[in-house]
Amino acid sequence: MKRQGFLQVSTLIGGLLVAPQAWATSILGDNIQGVLQHANLAGFNNWNANANPSPTLAVVGAGTEFAIPAGNGNFGFAVASADFGADTITVTIGNPSAFGDSYVGFFNMHFSDLNYSGPITGVSLINSTLPGSPGIAFGASTIDLTLPTGGFIPGGTLYSASFQVASATVPEPSTYAMMLTGLAALGFMAYRRKPQAAQVS
């Protein structure tokens, strides 16, 4: 019985030691994906200038990760960008042109492969100059933002919004190793210990 229990503990410890780490210690330097959809252009990824619907890849920390420059034909004079920090996202949408309004409606921004220190547990609005309240949804490694514009963006207007990302903390591999080494030692000591109770004849 003791030997069986020790083997079970040893198997559990071995499995935990070789289990892959699903979450990075920082999102900086990670490869992430983004899709931007305009209200009237659903099914396209506007980060790709409507070239195809596949996600756009970016490396966090290499400047502004996603951006649409003015005059690329996506939606009039409108521009958009998304910039990731260690635990923040700043997005902008606007119309830098002085020639008139640009109809935008709203943007849907979807980001995936966001491997923070653990699964995402919350996304909160820090500040916003948008004419309406942004919609926020998230999964373990995804974030969806719906950014209203009020329909038309006047020329020379730039809206922005910043978001705080909260994530669960996953211990470092070294922490797991120390904990499991201690458990292994306790298991071995329990296996080796002799019964102390006197036998009754």
C-alpha positions in Angstrom: 0.0 0.0 0.0 2.8 2.4 0.9 4.7 1.5 -2.2 1.6 2.1 -4.3 1.0 5.5 -2.7 4.6 6.5 -3.2 4.5 5.6 -6.8 1.3 7.6 -7.4 2.8 10.7 -5.8 6.0 10.2 -7.8 4.0 9.9 -11.0 2.0 13.1 -10.2 5.2 15.1 -9.4 6.9 13.9 -12.6 3.9 14.9 -14.7 3.9 18.4 -13.2 7.6 18.8 -13.7 7.3 18.0 -17.4 4.1 19.9 -18.0 4.5 22.7 -20.5 4.2 26.3 -19.4 1.3 27.8 -21.3 1.8 31.5 -20.2 4.8 33.8 -20.7 6.1 36.0 -17.9 5.6 39.1 -20.1 3.7 40.0 -23.2 6.6 42.2 -24.4 8.3 40.5 -27.3 5.4 38.1 -27.9 3.8 37.5 -31.3 0.1 38.5 -31.3 -2.7 38.7 -33.9 -5.1 41.4 -34.7 -8.2 41.8 -36.8 -10.0 45.2 -37.4 -13.5 45.3 -38.9 -15.4 48.4 -39.9 -19.1 48.5 -39.5 -19.8 48.4 -43.2 -16.9 46.1 -44.1 -17.6 43.0 -42.0 -15.6 40.0 -43.1 -12.5 42.0 -44.0 -9.4 42.7 -41.9 -8.8 46.4 -42.3 -5.4 46.2 -40.8 -4.5 44.5 -44.1 -6.1 47.3 -46.1 -9.0 44.9 -46.9 -6.6 42.7 -48.8 -7.7 39.5 -47.0 -9.6 38.4 -43.9 -6.6 36.7 -42.2 -5.3 38.1 -38.9 -2.4 40.6 -39.0 0.7 39.5 -37.0 2.7 41.8 -34.8 5.4 41.7 -32.2 4.6 43.5 -28.9 7.0 46.3 -28.1 8.1 47.0 -31.6 6.4 50.5 -31.8 2.7 50.7 -32.6 1.7 47.1 -33.3 -1.3 47.8 -35.6 -2.0 50.9 -37.6 -3.9 52.2 -40.7 -2.3 55.3 -42.2 -4.4 58.0 -43.9 -5.3 57.6 -47.5 -5.0 53.8 -47.8 -8.5 53.5 -49.2 -10.0 51.6 -46.2 -12.7 54.2 -45.3 -12.1 57.7 -46.6 -9.8 59.7 -44.5 -10.1 57.6 -41.3 -7.1 56.3 -39.5 -6.8 53.8 -36.7 -4.1 52.2 -34.5 -3.6 49.9 -31.5 -0.5 50.1 -29.3 0.2 47.5 -26.6 2.2 48.0 -23.4 3.1 45.5 -20.8 -0.5 45.5 -19.4 -2.2 48.2 -21.3 -3.8 48.8 -24.8 -4.2 52.3 -26.3 -6.3 52.6 -29.4 -7.0 55.6 -31.7 -9.5 56.2 -34.5 -9.8 59.5 -36.3 -10.0 61.7 -39.3 -6.9 63.9 -39.8 -8.2 65.4 -43.0 -9.2 69.0 -43.1 -11.5 68.3 -46.1 -14.6 67.1 -44.4 -16.2 64.4 -42.3 -15.5 60.7 -42.7 -18.2 58.2 -42.0 -17.0 55.3 -39.9 -19.8 54.0 -37.7 -17.8 51.8 -35.4 -14.8 49.6 -35.3 -14.5 46.1 -33.9 -10.9 45.2 -32.8 -10.1 41.6 -32.1 -6.8 40.6 -30.6 -5.6 37.0 -29.9 -2.6 35.1 -28.7 -2.2 37.5 -25.8 -0.1 35.4 -23.4 0.2 37.6 -20.3 1.5 36.2 -17.0 -1.6 34.0 -17.0 -5.2 33.9 -18.3 -6.8 37.3 -18.8 -9.2 38.0 -15.9 -10.4 41.6 -16.7 -10.1 44.5 -19.1 -11.1 48.0 -17.8 -11.3 51.4 -19.4 -8.7 53.9 -18.1 -9.8 56.9 -20.1 -11.6 57.7 -23.4 -12.4 60.6 -25.7 -14.8 58.4 -27.8 -18.3 59.9 -28.2 -19.8 56.7 -26.7 -18.9 53.9 -24.3 -16.7 51.2 -25.8 -17.7 47.6 -25.7 -15.3 45.2 -24.0 -15.1 41.4 -24.1 -12.3 39.0 -23.3 -11.2 35.4 -23.1 -8.2 33.7 -21.6 -5.9 35.0 -24.3 -8.2 37.2 -26.5 -9.6 40.8 -26.2 -12.5 42.3 -28.3 -13.1 46.0 -28.4 -16.0 47.8 -30.0 -15.3 51.5 -30.5 -18.2 53.8 -31.4 -17.6 57.0 -33.3 -21.0 58.5 -33.5 -21.3 57.8 -37.2 -19.2 60.6 -38.8 -15.8 61.7 -37.6 -15.3 65.4 -38.2 -12.2 66.4 -40.0 -9.2 67.0 -37.8 -10.6 64.8 -35.0 -8.7 62.0 -33.2 -10.5 59.8 -30.7 -8.5 57.6 -28.3 -9.1 55.2 -25.5 -6.8 53.3 -23.1 -7.5 50.0 -21.4 -5.9 48.2 -18.4 -5.5 44.4 -18.7 -5.5 42.2 -15.6 -4.3 38.6 -15.7 -3.9 35.7 -13.3 -0.4 35.1 -12.0 1.2 31.8 -12.9 4.3 30.8 -10.8 7.7 30.7 -12.5 9.0 27.2 -13.4 11.7 27.5 -10.6 8.9 28.0 -8.1 7.2 24.8 -9.2 10.5 22.9 -9.1 11.2 24.0 -5.5 7.7 23.1 -4.4 7.7 19.7 -6.1 11.2 18.9 -4.8 9.9 19.4 -1.2 6.8 17.3 -1.9 9.0 14.5 -3.3 11.2 14.6 -0.1 8.1 14.4 2.1 6.7 11.5 0.2 10.0 9.6 0.4 10.3 10.2 4.1 6.7 9.0 4.6 7.5 5.9 2.6 10.6 5.1 4.6 9.1 5.7 8.0 8.4 2.6 10.1 5.2 2.1 12.0 5.6 3.3 15.6 2.6 1.5 17.1 3.4 -1.7 19.1 1.8 -4.8 17.7 -0.8 -6.5 19.9 -0.2 -10.2 20.5 
